[in-house]
Structures are given as structure tokens and as C-alpha cells.
Amino acid sequence: MFQRESRKRAAERLGSYLRSLRQQKGWTQSLAGEALSVDTVTIRRWELGLFSPSSNRVGRVAEAYGVDVADLLDAADAKEPDESTSVLPIK
């Protein structure tokens, strides 16, 4: 179960990153779908973190958005802040 939750969070982080890249380009989900040869529903699912681009499509996604494949993988692998070690300001 832990792995499933971890994969889900990774897909959500990647989805947020893909959404921000698309918005930076000024593209609608429809335009992104055309650029990537997928339908709008697929773009929406990626951005919501319901699915991630397949391994054979990641290179095309990176190229279309003008980033390295490593940037996409780093976005998915980014670690969430550990709340147990958060620094709280002292008043």
C-alpha cells in the first residue's frame, strides 16, 4: 500500500509540473494534446496525476515543453518536506 501511495504522490507532483509547463507556454490542454498526439482527456489525466506519460512518450513530452527528460523525472521524484523536521519560528 505504501508503494501505491508513493506512486500516486509522484504522479501528482509530475502532473502539477506538466500543468505549469503547459501554462508557461500559453497552451490549452487541447493545444498540448495536439503537440503530443494525444487527446485532451489524456492531458487532463496526466495533470491531475491520475496517470503519467508512458516511458516511450516521456521524451516527446519533454521536447514539446522544452525541458530535459531528467527535469520530468526529478519533478516526479521530488521529496515532500518531512513535517517532523519542519522549522517553526520562535516568537
TACORRA-V548019 format. One record per residue. N is the residue number from 1. SS is DSSP state (2 for helix, 1 for strand, 0 for the rest). D_CENTER is the distance of its C-alpha to the mean C-alpha in Angstrom with 2 decimals. Layout:
n={N & N}
ss={SS & SS}
d_center={D_CENTER & D_CENTER}
//
This chain:
n={1 & 2 & 3 & 4 & 5 & 6 & 7 & 8 & 9 & 10 & 11 & 12 & 13 & 14 & 15 & 16 & 17 & 18 & 19 & 20 & 21 & 22 & 23 & 24 & 25 & 26 & 27 & 28 & 29 & 30 & 31 & 32 & 33 & 34 & 35 & 36 & 37 & 38 & 39 & 40 & 41 & 42 & 43 & 44 & 45 & 46 & 47 & 48 & 49 & 50 & 51 & 52 & 53 & 54 & 55 & 56 & 57 & 58 & 59 & 60 & 61 & 62 & 63 & 64 & 65 & 66 & 67 & 68 & 69 & 70 & 71 & 72 & 73 & 74 & 75 & 76 & 77 & 78 & 79 & 80 & 81 & 82 & 83 & 84 & 85 & 86 & 87 & 88 & 89 & 90 & 91}
ss={0 & 2 & 2 & 2 & 2 & 2 & 2 & 2 & 2 & 2 & 2 & 2 & 2 & 2 & 2 & 2 & 2 & 2 & 2 & 2 & 2 & 2 & 2 & 2 & 2 & 0 & 0 & 0 & 2 & 2 & 2 & 2 & 2 & 2 & 2 & 2 & 0 & 0 & 0 & 2 & 2 & 2 & 2 & 2 & 2 & 2 & 2 & 2 & 0 & 0 & 0 & 0 & 0 & 0 & 0 & 0 & 0 & 2 & 2 & 2 & 2 & 2 & 2 & 2 & 2 & 0 & 0 & 0 & 2 & 2 & 2 & 2 & 2 & 2 & 2 & 2 & 2 & 0 & 0 & 0 & 0 & 0 & 2 & 2 & 2 & 0 & 0 & 0 & 0 & 0 & 0}
d_center={21.45 & 19.91 & 17.85 & 16.60 & 15.60 & 13.94 & 11.89 & 11.08 & 10.00 & 7.83 & 6.17 & 6.20 & 5.01 & 1.77 & 2.88 & 4.80 & 4.14 & 4.42 & 7.03 & 8.61 & 9.02 & 10.53 & 12.64 & 13.82 & 15.15 & 16.80 & 15.66 & 15.90 & 13.86 & 17.07 & 17.23 & 13.75 & 14.96 & 18.16 & 16.76 & 14.82 & 17.69 & 15.97 & 16.92 & 15.55 & 15.16 & 12.73 & 10.51 & 11.07 & 10.40 & 6.94 & 6.25 & 8.47 & 7.06 & 10.38 & 9.61 & 7.49 & 9.02 & 12.34 & 13.47 & 15.78 & 13.33 & 10.79 & 13.54 & 14.04 & 10.52 & 10.91 & 14.43 & 13.90 & 11.69 & 14.08 & 12.26 & 13.08 & 11.58 & 12.12 & 9.85 & 6.79 & 8.63 & 9.57 & 6.40 & 6.23 & 9.97 & 10.59 & 13.50 & 14.17 & 17.45 & 20.43 & 22.34 & 25.54 & 25.69 & 24.80 & 27.35 & 29.20 & 31.49 & 35.15 & 37.37}
//
